[in-house]
Amino acid sequence: MNFEYNEKTQALLEKLRAFMKEEVYPIEQEYIHAVENGENRWKTPELMQTLKQKARDAGLWNLFLPEEYKPYGAGLTNAEYAPLCEEMGRVLFSSEIFNCSAPDTGNMEVLAKYGNEEQKEKWLVPLLNGEIRSAFAMTEPAVASSDATNIETSITREGDEYVINGKKWYTSGAMNENCKIMIVMGKTDFDAPRHQQQSQILVPVDTKGVTIVRPMAAMGFYDEPIGHAEVLFENVRVPAENLLVGEGKGFEIAQGRLGPGRIHHCMRLIGCAQRALDMACERVEARVAFGKPLAKQQSVRESIAKMHCDIEQARLLTLKAADKMDRYGNKVSRDLIAAIKIVAPTMACNVIDESIQMHGAAGTSQDFVLSAMYAYARTIKLADGPDQVHMMQLGRNLIADKNA
Ligand SMILES: Cc1cc2nc3c(=O)[nH]c(=O)nc-3n(C[C@H](O)[C@H](O)[C@H](O)COP(=O)(O)OP(=O)(O)OC[C@H]3O[C@@H](n4cnc5c(N)ncnc54)[C@H](O)[C@@H]3O)c2cc1C
C-alpha cells in the first residue's frame, strides 16, 4: 500500500496551495466583509467572479468530476481529488472559486449522468462554466426527512406537464440570486412500492408557483450568499421532459448523488480541522500565560497531539473509502462511505472545539473563522443523512455480513 499522492495529484496540490496562499487567504476577511455589508446579502460579491476566472486560467476547475464524465471534468479519481478538496475545505467559501462546491457538484453529476442533451445544454453547461448556481430540494419541514421515503411533495402528470405541490426547507443554494435551477424530489406514485414512489424533476427557480419563503439559519449562521431556503411549490408546472430518467427513479438517483457528496463533505471537513489545528499551533506559541507560552504547557501539547491523531485517522479512512470507490464503485463502498460520514464531522467538531478553547474568547469572535467552521462541521452531522441513520445502516450491514 502506497500512502504517497501520485505525481498528478502532487502537482495539482502544489498549484492549489500556491493559489490559496496568493489569492484566497489574503482576501478571506475582505470577502466575508463584502458579503455581510453588501446591499443584497444573497448576491455573490464580484470578487468571486474574478477569482473563478483566475482559478480557471490556472487549470484548477471542475476538479471533482471523475473520469467517467470526461470531457466535462478534470478526470481525477476520488483518491486524487481527496487532498485537493481537503485543501479547499480550509476556507469555507473557497470551493466555489474552483467550481467544486455543494450542492452544484452533486447536481452536475446528476445532470451529466441522467440529463438529456437539451437539459445538459441548458443547465449543465452553464453550471460547468460556473455561470449559474443550483439547489437540491428533498428535505421537508412536515416529515422526518432522514427517511426519504416519508417525503410528501407530489409530482403529478397532467398531459405533457408535471404539476408540483409541496414545501421544502434547508434547500442549500436556493437563496442565492444566481440560483437558476432546482432538482426537486417528490412522489409521482404514492401507492407504488416504498422505494419506487419518488422521482426527481428539474424546476427552474423562476417558474410560476415557486416561492422562496425565507432563509433558514444553521446554528445561527445564514451562510450568505448561498443560504438554505424554505421553498413553497404551489401548482408549479414544468414540461414532462424535465423529469429525470423516469417515474419512480428518484430514490435511485438520490442514492447515487449522495455517495460522492458525502465523501466530499468529509474531505472538506478534514481541511477545516487541519486549519483549526494549524491555527491552534500558532496561537499557543504566541500567547503567554502564567509565565510561559501556552505551547509549553503539557496539557496543551497533549491536546495538539490528539488533534493531529484524530485528523490523521479520519484522513486515512477518507482515502481508503475514496480508493475503494475508484476501484469497485460507490455501491460496493457504501460501508466505508458511511463509516467516514460518521467519523469526520464529529472529529472536525472536536478538533475545532479544542482550537476555539486554545484561542480563548477570540476563538468565538468574528476575527477568526473557527465558529463558522464549527457550525459547518456540526450541521454535517445532519446534512446528507444524520449520523444515526448511517450507524443504523452500517450496523445492519455488518451484522448481516457476519451472519451470511
Ligand atoms: C446546513 C444544512 C444544509 C442542508 N442542505 C440540504 C439540501 O441542500 N437539500 C436537502 O434536501 N436537505 C438539506 N438539509 C437537510 C438534511 O438533509 C436533513 O436535515 C436530514 O436529512 C435530516 O432530516 P430531518 O431534519 O427531517 O430530521 P428527522 O428526520 O426529523 O430526524 C431527526 C433526528 O432523528 C434521529 N434519527 C433519525 N432516524 C433515526 C434512526 N433510524 N435511529 C436513531 N435516530 C434516528 C437523528 O438524530 C436525526 O437527526 C440540510 C440540513 C442542514 C442542517
PDBQT file of the ligand as one rigid body, heavy atoms in Angstrom, charges set to zero:
ROOT
HETATM    1  C1  LIG A 501     -26.963  23.259   6.906  1.00  0.00    +0.000 C 
HETATM    2  C2  LIG A 501     -27.869  22.239   6.307  1.00  0.00    +0.000 A 
HETATM    3  C3  LIG A 501     -27.942  22.125   4.921  1.00  0.00    +0.000 A 
HETATM    4  C4  LIG A 501     -28.824  21.215   4.342  1.00  0.00    +0.000 A 
HETATM    5  N1  LIG A 501     -28.941  21.174   2.964  1.00  0.00    +0.000 NA
HETATM    6  C5  LIG A 501     -29.914  20.418   2.409  1.00  0.00    +0.000 A 
HETATM    7  C6  LIG A 501     -30.164  20.485   0.996  1.00  0.00    +0.000 A 
HETATM    8  O1  LIG A 501     -29.478  21.191   0.245  1.00  0.00    +0.000 OA
HETATM    9  N2  LIG A 501     -31.199  19.766   0.489  1.00  0.00    +0.000 N 
HETATM   10  C7  LIG A 501     -31.989  18.980   1.273  1.00  0.00    +0.000 A 
HETATM   11  O2  LIG A 501     -32.901  18.361   0.756  1.00  0.00    +0.000 OA
HETATM   12  N3  LIG A 501     -31.749  18.885   2.611  1.00  0.00    +0.000 NA
HETATM   13  C8  LIG A 501     -30.766  19.588   3.200  1.00  0.00    +0.000 A 
HETATM   14  N4  LIG A 501     -30.548  19.550   4.555  1.00  0.00    +0.000 N 
HETATM   15  C9  LIG A 501     -31.434  18.747   5.389  1.00  0.00    +0.000 C 
HETATM   16  C10 LIG A 501     -30.825  17.457   5.897  1.00  0.00    +0.000 C 
HETATM   17  O3  LIG A 501     -30.504  16.588   4.857  1.00  0.00    +0.000 OA
HETATM   18  C11 LIG A 501     -31.852  16.871   6.883  1.00  0.00    +0.000 C 
HETATM   19  O4  LIG A 501     -31.898  17.735   7.996  1.00  0.00    +0.000 OA
HETATM   20  C12 LIG A 501     -31.545  15.460   7.308  1.00  0.00    +0.000 C 
HETATM   21  O5  LIG A 501     -31.731  14.553   6.250  1.00  0.00    +0.000 OA
HETATM   22  C13 LIG A 501     -32.435  15.026   8.475  1.00  0.00    +0.000 C 
HETATM   23  O6  LIG A 501     -33.788  15.191   8.198  1.00  0.00    +0.000 OA
HETATM   24  P1  LIG A 501     -34.715  15.975   9.244  1.00  0.00    +0.000 P 
HETATM   25  O7  LIG A 501     -34.105  17.296   9.503  1.00  0.00    +0.000 OA
HETATM   26  O8  LIG A 501     -36.102  15.936   8.747  1.00  0.00    +0.000 OA
HETATM   27  O9  LIG A 501     -34.572  15.154  10.609  1.00  0.00    +0.000 OA
HETATM   28  P2  LIG A 501     -35.521  13.980  11.125  1.00  0.00    +0.000 P 
HETATM   29  O10 LIG A 501     -35.746  13.009  10.020  1.00  0.00    +0.000 OA
HETATM   30  O11 LIG A 501     -36.692  14.577  11.786  1.00  0.00    +0.000 OA
HETATM   31  O12 LIG A 501     -34.574  13.285  12.201  1.00  0.00    +0.000 OA
HETATM   32  C14 LIG A 501     -34.293  13.900  13.455  1.00  0.00    +0.000 C 
HETATM   33  C15 LIG A 501     -33.287  13.063  14.188  1.00  0.00    +0.000 C 
HETATM   34  O13 LIG A 501     -33.824  11.796  14.463  1.00  0.00    +0.000 OA
HETATM   35  C16 LIG A 501     -32.747  10.886  14.660  1.00  0.00    +0.000 C 
HETATM   36  N5  LIG A 501     -32.991   9.691  13.859  1.00  0.00    +0.000 N 
HETATM   37  C17 LIG A 501     -33.485   9.601  12.616  1.00  0.00    +0.000 A 
HETATM   38  N6  LIG A 501     -33.500   8.310  12.201  1.00  0.00    +0.000 NA
HETATM   39  C18 LIG A 501     -33.008   7.579  13.238  1.00  0.00    +0.000 A 
HETATM   40  C19 LIG A 501     -32.750   6.198  13.436  1.00  0.00    +0.000 A 
HETATM   41  N7  LIG A 501     -33.038   5.308  12.478  1.00  0.00    +0.000 N 
HETATM   42  N8  LIG A 501     -32.222   5.800  14.614  1.00  0.00    +0.000 NA
HETATM   43  C20 LIG A 501     -31.949   6.695  15.602  1.00  0.00    +0.000 A 
HETATM   44  N9  LIG A 501     -32.164   8.020  15.464  1.00  0.00    +0.000 NA
HETATM   45  C21 LIG A 501     -32.672   8.450  14.293  1.00  0.00    +0.000 A 
HETATM   46  C22 LIG A 501     -31.471  11.593  14.214  1.00  0.00    +0.000 C 
HETATM   47  O14 LIG A 501     -30.754  12.033  15.346  1.00  0.00    +0.000 OA
HETATM   48  C23 LIG A 501     -31.998  12.770  13.433  1.00  0.00    +0.000 C 
HETATM   49  O15 LIG A 501     -31.109  13.870  13.446  1.00  0.00    +0.000 OA
HETATM   50  C24 LIG A 501     -29.627  20.394   5.162  1.00  0.00    +0.000 A 
HETATM   51  C25 LIG A 501     -29.518  20.496   6.551  1.00  0.00    +0.000 A 
HETATM   52  C26 LIG A 501     -28.657  21.393   7.128  1.00  0.00    +0.000 A 
HETATM   53  C27 LIG A 501     -28.609  21.497   8.615  1.00  0.00    +0.000 C 
ENDROOT
TORSDOF 0
